[in-house]
Amino acid sequence: MSTEKPMGTESGHDLRHHGDAEIRDDGGSLVDLAVNVRADTPPAWLREHIAASLGGLAAYPDGRAARAAVAARHGLPVERVLLTAGAAEAFVLLARALKVQRPLVVHPQFTEPEAALRDAGHTVDRVLLREEDGFRLDPAAVPETADLVVIGNPTNPTSVLHPADVIASLARPGRLLVVDEAFMDAVPGERESLADRVDVPGLVVLRSLTKTWGLAGLRIGYVLAAPETVQDVERAQPLWPVSTPALAAAQACVGPRAVAEAAHAAHRIAADRAHLLTGLARFAPVGLRVVEPAQGPFVLIRLPHAATVRGRLRDLGYAVRRGDTFPGLDGEWLRLAVRDRATVDGFLRALERAVAGTPTR
């Protein structure tokens, strides 16, 4: 694990590259293992619920019911909840609203937090987790001077689930601790979540409803934080920032039915991930290594000549996420979204063809 002060504006990494770039334009016909949105979503009942909200489009959005529903889902007062147009907007709002001097991002992880901080004029320090440590966090590597620390849990793209107590140990007086839990509802039991904690000073938890429910095009997420932090961030929002359909989706996705369905989906994802990992194990002789134990709805692999393999996979009809845009990773890394068994089996056959003829280590 190492600390790094990035040189230049992007330190050699395209922080604005995301998985959807793999399937845009000429990638629209590919089988998608690049985007971490659960396949076959949103479900029909959710689409119907959102469609029913369209009759209210003439009125300005009123987020009170959705905000109360999110608060109830986590057992928190409404003053600790802020609804946002996806978790990505929350990162922008935090970067603009919070008066911090030494922000730090733990990498490799989702790059949008650092990009938002840079766009707001901040100089961003990094802690780079290492492959030889399993990309696991050592709290001692985070400098005491950092007054804003950002970490994902489970982390995109490594699929590492950090213990909640280890993350909570980063809290300090005068420090904001931002935990991106965009994929936590894909973890059975949401173990290691900090979402309902009110005893951790400076804690800010971000959640997304776009991943599990397939609502990336609708944009809905939320912030859980101390009331004074919520107020500071809310002042940076425009009026009516979340649309009526998105509010309807938020209210539905945190209700008992949806929570139960998400819990069931988390167990199914875990089973499908195990199937994927079993299939990937047979590629060890060609140098493929998996970051384990994977706990998110995606896995990170290291593979010699990954860029070549990725191109061959595209030719064979499959899109995967390049890893070299994440600080701390290089061109040998690929991220694979977990899909159903039939899709995984087809991908593994394509991967066998794609690696054929590439040199081994």
FINU-741398 format. One line per 5 residues: number of its first residue (from 1); their letters; for each residue x, y, z of C-alpha. Coordinates in Angstrom, 1 decimal. Layout:
<sites>
NUM> A> X Y Z  ...
</sites>
This chain:
<sites>
1> MSTEK> 0.0 0.0 0.0  1.4 3.4 -0.9  0.5 7.0 -0.9  0.7 9.1 -4.0  0.2 12.7 -4.9
6> PMGTE> -0.9 12.6 -8.6  1.2 14.5 -11.1  -0.7 16.5 -13.7  -4.5 16.7 -14.0  -5.2 13.0 -14.4
11> SGHDL> -2.0 11.3 -13.5  -2.1 9.2 -16.7  -5.5 7.7 -16.0  -8.7 8.5 -17.8  -10.9 9.2 -14.8
16> RHHGD> -13.9 9.8 -17.0  -13.9 6.4 -18.6  -16.7 4.2 -17.4  -18.1 0.8 -18.4  -20.8 2.1 -20.6
21> AEIRD> -18.2 3.3 -23.0  -17.6 -0.3 -23.9  -21.1 -0.8 -25.2  -21.8 2.5 -26.9  -21.9 3.0 -30.6
26> DGGSL> -20.3 -0.1 -32.2  -20.6 -2.0 -28.9  -24.4 -1.9 -28.7  -24.9 -5.4 -30.0  -22.3 -7.0 -27.6
31> VDLAV> -23.1 -9.2 -24.7  -22.5 -6.8 -21.8  -20.1 -7.8 -19.0  -18.7 -4.3 -18.8  -21.5 -2.4 -17.0
36> NVRAD> -22.2 -3.3 -13.4  -26.0 -3.0 -13.6  -28.0 -6.1 -12.9  -29.3 -7.7 -16.0  -33.0 -8.1 -16.8
41> TPPAW> -33.9 -5.0 -14.8  -35.9 -3.0 -13.9  -38.5 -5.6 -13.1  -42.0 -5.3 -14.6  -43.6 -4.2 -11.3
46> LREHI> -41.1 -1.3 -11.0  -41.5 -0.2 -14.6  -45.3 -0.1 -14.0  -44.8 1.9 -10.8  -42.6 4.4 -12.5
51> AASLG> -45.0 4.7 -15.4  -47.9 5.4 -13.1  -46.0 8.5 -11.8  -46.0 10.1 -15.2  -49.5 11.5 -14.6
56> GLAAY> -48.0 13.9 -12.1  -45.4 15.4 -14.3  -47.2 18.8 -14.5  -46.4 19.4 -10.8  -43.0 20.2 -9.4
61> PDGRA> -41.3 17.1 -7.8  -42.0 16.7 -4.1  -39.3 14.5 -2.5  -40.7 14.3 1.1  -42.3 10.9 0.8
66> ARAAV> -39.3 9.3 -0.9  -36.9 10.9 1.6  -39.0 9.6 4.5  -39.1 6.1 2.9  -35.3 6.1 2.6
71> AARHG> -34.9 7.2 6.2  -37.3 4.4 7.4  -35.4 1.8 5.4  -32.2 2.6 7.3  -33.8 3.5 10.6
76> LPVER> -32.6 7.1 10.4  -34.3 10.5 10.9  -35.1 12.3 7.7  -32.7 15.0 8.5  -29.9 12.6 7.8
81> VLLTA> -31.1 11.8 4.2  -30.5 13.7 0.9  -31.9 12.4 -2.4  -29.6 12.9 -5.4  -29.7 12.3 -9.2
86> GAAEA> -27.6 9.2 -8.7  -24.5 8.7 -6.6  -22.4 10.5 -9.2  -24.2 13.7 -8.5  -23.6 13.2 -4.8
91> FVLLA> -19.8 13.2 -5.5  -20.1 16.5 -7.4  -22.1 18.1 -4.6  -19.7 17.0 -1.9  -16.8 18.3 -3.9
96> RALKV> -18.4 21.7 -4.3  -20.0 22.1 -0.9  -17.5 20.8 1.6  -14.7 23.1 2.7  -11.8 20.6 2.8
101> QRPLV> -8.1 21.2 2.3  -6.6 17.7 2.1  -8.9 15.3 0.3  -7.7 11.8 -0.3  -9.1 8.9 -2.4
106> VHPQF> -8.3 5.3 -1.7  -7.6 3.6 -5.0  -8.2 1.5 -7.1  -11.9 2.5 -6.9  -14.6 4.3 -8.8
111> TEPEA> -12.9 7.3 -10.4  -15.7 9.8 -10.3  -15.1 11.0 -6.7  -11.6 12.1 -7.6  -12.7 13.6 -10.9
116> ALRDA> -15.4 15.6 -9.1  -12.9 16.9 -6.5  -10.4 17.9 -9.2  -13.2 19.7 -11.2  -14.0 21.6 -8.0
121> GHTVD> -10.4 22.8 -7.8  -9.1 20.5 -5.1  -5.7 18.8 -5.1  -6.3 15.2 -4.4  -4.0 12.8 -2.7
126> RVLLR> -4.2 9.0 -3.2  -3.6 5.8 -1.2  -2.9 3.0 -3.6  -3.9 -0.4 -2.4  -1.7 -3.2 -3.7
131> EEDGF> -2.4 -6.5 -5.4  0.0 -8.3 -3.1  -2.1 -7.2 -0.1  -5.3 -8.4 -1.8  -6.2 -4.7 -2.4
136> RLDPA> -7.2 -4.6 1.3  -7.1 -1.4 3.4  -4.5 -0.7 6.0  -5.9 2.3 7.9  -2.3 3.3 9.0
141> AVPET> -1.6 4.2 5.3  -4.1 7.1 5.4  -2.3 10.2 6.5  -3.6 11.9 9.6  -3.7 15.2 7.7
146> ADLVV> -6.4 14.0 5.3  -9.6 15.9 6.1  -11.7 14.0 3.5  -11.3 10.3 2.8  -13.2 8.5 0.1
151> IGNPT> -13.4 4.7 -0.1  -15.8 2.3 -1.8  -17.3 -0.8 -0.1  -17.5 -3.2 -1.7  -14.9 -1.6 -3.9
156> NPTSV> -15.3 -1.1 -7.6  -13.4 -2.6 -9.5  -11.6 -5.0 -7.0  -14.8 -6.5 -5.5  -13.1 -6.3 -2.1
161> LHPAD> -15.5 -6.0 0.9  -13.7 -4.1 3.7  -14.7 -4.8 7.3  -17.0 -2.0 8.6  -14.9 -1.6 11.7
166> VIASL> -11.7 -1.1 9.7  -13.3 1.6 7.6  -14.9 3.2 10.7  -11.4 3.4 12.3  -10.5 6.0 9.7
171> ARPGR> -12.9 8.5 11.3  -11.3 11.4 13.1  -12.5 14.8 14.5  -12.4 17.3 11.7  -12.4 14.6 9.0
176> LLVVD> -15.2 13.5 6.6  -15.3 9.9 5.8  -17.1 9.2 2.6  -18.0 5.6 2.0  -19.4 4.7 -1.5
181> EAFMD> -21.9 1.8 -0.9  -23.3 1.8 -4.4  -23.0 -2.1 -4.5  -23.7 -2.9 -0.9  -27.3 -4.2 -1.6
186> AVPGE> -25.7 -6.8 -3.9  -23.9 -8.3 -0.8  -26.0 -10.9 1.1  -27.1 -9.4 4.3  -25.4 -6.1 3.5
191> RESLA> -22.8 -7.1 5.9  -20.1 -4.5 6.6  -22.5 -1.7 5.7  -22.2 1.6 7.7  -25.5 3.0 6.4
196> DRVDV> -27.4 2.9 9.7  -24.5 4.0 11.9  -24.8 7.3 13.7  -21.9 6.8 16.0  -19.1 7.4 13.5
201> PGLVV> -18.0 11.0 13.4  -18.0 12.7 10.0  -19.4 9.6 8.3  -21.1 10.1 4.9  -22.5 7.0 3.2
206> LRSLT> -23.6 7.2 -0.5  -26.1 4.7 -1.9  -27.2 4.1 -5.5  -30.5 2.6 -6.7  -29.4 2.3 -10.3
211> KTWGL> -27.2 -0.9 -10.0  -29.5 -3.5 -8.5  -32.7 -2.1 -10.1  -31.4 -1.2 -13.5  -32.2 2.5 -13.3
216> AGLRI> -29.0 4.0 -14.7  -31.1 6.0 -17.2  -33.3 7.4 -14.4  -30.5 8.6 -12.0  -31.5 8.1 -8.4
221> GYVLA> -29.3 7.7 -5.3  -29.0 9.2 -1.8  -26.6 10.5 0.9  -26.8 9.5 4.5  -24.9 11.9 6.8
226> APETV> -25.2 14.1 9.9  -27.9 16.8 9.5  -25.4 19.6 9.2  -23.5 17.8 6.4  -26.8 17.1 4.6
231> QDVER> -27.7 20.8 4.9  -24.3 21.9 3.4  -24.6 19.5 0.5  -28.2 20.3 -0.1  -27.3 24.0 -0.5
236> AQPLW> -25.2 23.0 -3.5  -28.1 21.4 -5.3  -30.4 23.1 -7.7  -34.1 23.3 -7.0  -36.1 20.1 -7.7
241> PVSTP> -32.9 18.0 -8.4  -34.7 14.6 -8.6  -37.5 14.0 -11.0  -40.9 12.8 -10.1  -40.4 9.4 -11.8
246> ALAAA> -37.0 9.0 -9.9  -38.7 9.9 -6.6  -41.4 7.2 -7.3  -38.6 4.7 -8.0  -36.8 5.6 -4.8
251> QACVG> -39.8 5.2 -2.7  -40.6 1.8 -4.3  -37.0 0.5 -4.2  -36.6 1.0 -0.4  -40.0 -0.6 0.5
256> PRAVA> -40.3 -4.0 2.2  -41.1 -5.8 -1.1  -38.1 -4.4 -2.9  -35.7 -4.9 0.0  -36.7 -8.6 0.1
261> EAAHA> -36.3 -8.9 -3.7  -32.9 -7.3 -3.6  -31.8 -9.7 -0.8  -32.9 -12.6 -2.9  -31.0 -11.2 -5.9
266> AHRIA> -27.9 -10.8 -3.8  -27.8 -14.5 -3.0  -28.4 -15.3 -6.7  -25.5 -13.0 -7.7  -23.3 -14.7 -5.2
271> ADRAH> -24.1 -18.1 -6.7  -23.6 -16.8 -10.3  -20.3 -15.2 -9.2  -19.1 -18.6 -7.8  -19.9 -20.2 -11.1
276> LLTGL> -17.9 -17.5 -12.9  -14.9 -17.9 -10.6  -15.0 -21.7 -11.0  -14.9 -21.2 -14.8  -12.1 -18.7 -14.6
281> ARFAP> -9.9 -21.0 -12.5  -9.2 -23.2 -15.5  -7.4 -20.3 -17.1  -4.7 -20.2 -14.5  -2.2 -22.0 -16.8
286> VGLRV> -2.3 -19.0 -19.2  -1.6 -16.6 -16.3  -5.1 -15.4 -15.4  -5.4 -14.4 -11.7  -8.6 -13.3 -9.9
291> VEPAQ> -8.8 -10.9 -7.0  -10.4 -13.0 -4.3  -12.5 -13.2 -2.3  -14.8 -11.3 -4.6  -17.9 -10.0 -2.8
296> GPFVL> -19.5 -7.6 -5.4  -21.5 -8.2 -8.5  -18.2 -8.1 -10.6  -14.7 -9.6 -10.5  -11.3 -8.2 -11.3
301> IRLPH> -8.9 -10.3 -13.2  -5.2 -9.9 -14.2  -4.3 -11.5 -17.6  -1.2 -11.2 -19.8  -2.0 -9.3 -23.0
306> AATVR> -5.4 -8.2 -21.6  -5.8 -5.5 -24.2  -5.4 -8.0 -27.0  -7.8 -10.5 -25.3  -10.3 -7.7 -24.7
311> GRLRD> -10.3 -6.9 -28.5  -10.7 -10.5 -29.4  -13.6 -10.8 -27.0  -15.3 -7.9 -28.8  -14.8 -9.6 -32.1
316> LGYAV> -16.5 -12.7 -30.5  -19.4 -10.6 -29.2  -18.5 -9.8 -25.6  -17.8 -6.5 -23.9  -15.6 -6.4 -20.7
321> RRGDT> -14.3 -3.4 -18.8  -10.7 -2.3 -19.3  -8.9 -1.8 -16.0  -6.1 0.6 -16.9  -8.2 3.7 -16.3
326> FPGLD> -8.3 2.9 -12.5  -5.3 4.4 -10.6  -3.3 1.6 -9.2  -4.0 -0.8 -12.1  -2.4 -1.2 -15.5
331> GEWLR> -3.2 -2.6 -18.9  -3.2 -6.2 -17.7  -6.4 -5.8 -15.7  -10.1 -6.4 -16.8  -13.3 -6.2 -14.8
336> LAVRD> -16.1 -8.7 -15.5  -19.7 -8.1 -14.4  -21.4 -11.2 -12.9  -24.1 -12.5 -15.2  -26.4 -15.6 -15.2
341> RATVD> -24.9 -19.0 -15.8  -25.8 -19.3 -19.4  -24.3 -16.0 -20.2  -21.2 -16.8 -18.2  -20.8 -20.2 -20.0
346> GFLRA> -20.9 -18.4 -23.3  -18.4 -15.9 -22.2  -16.0 -18.6 -20.9  -16.1 -20.3 -24.3  -15.3 -17.0 -26.0
351> LERAV> -12.5 -16.3 -23.5  -11.0 -19.7 -24.3  -10.9 -18.7 -27.9  -9.6 -15.2 -27.1  -6.6 -16.3 -25.1
356> AGTPT> -5.7 -19.0 -27.6  -2.3 -18.2 -29.0  -1.4 -15.5 -26.5  1.9 -16.1 -24.7  1.8 -17.5 -21.2
361> R> 4.0 -16.6 -18.2
</sites>
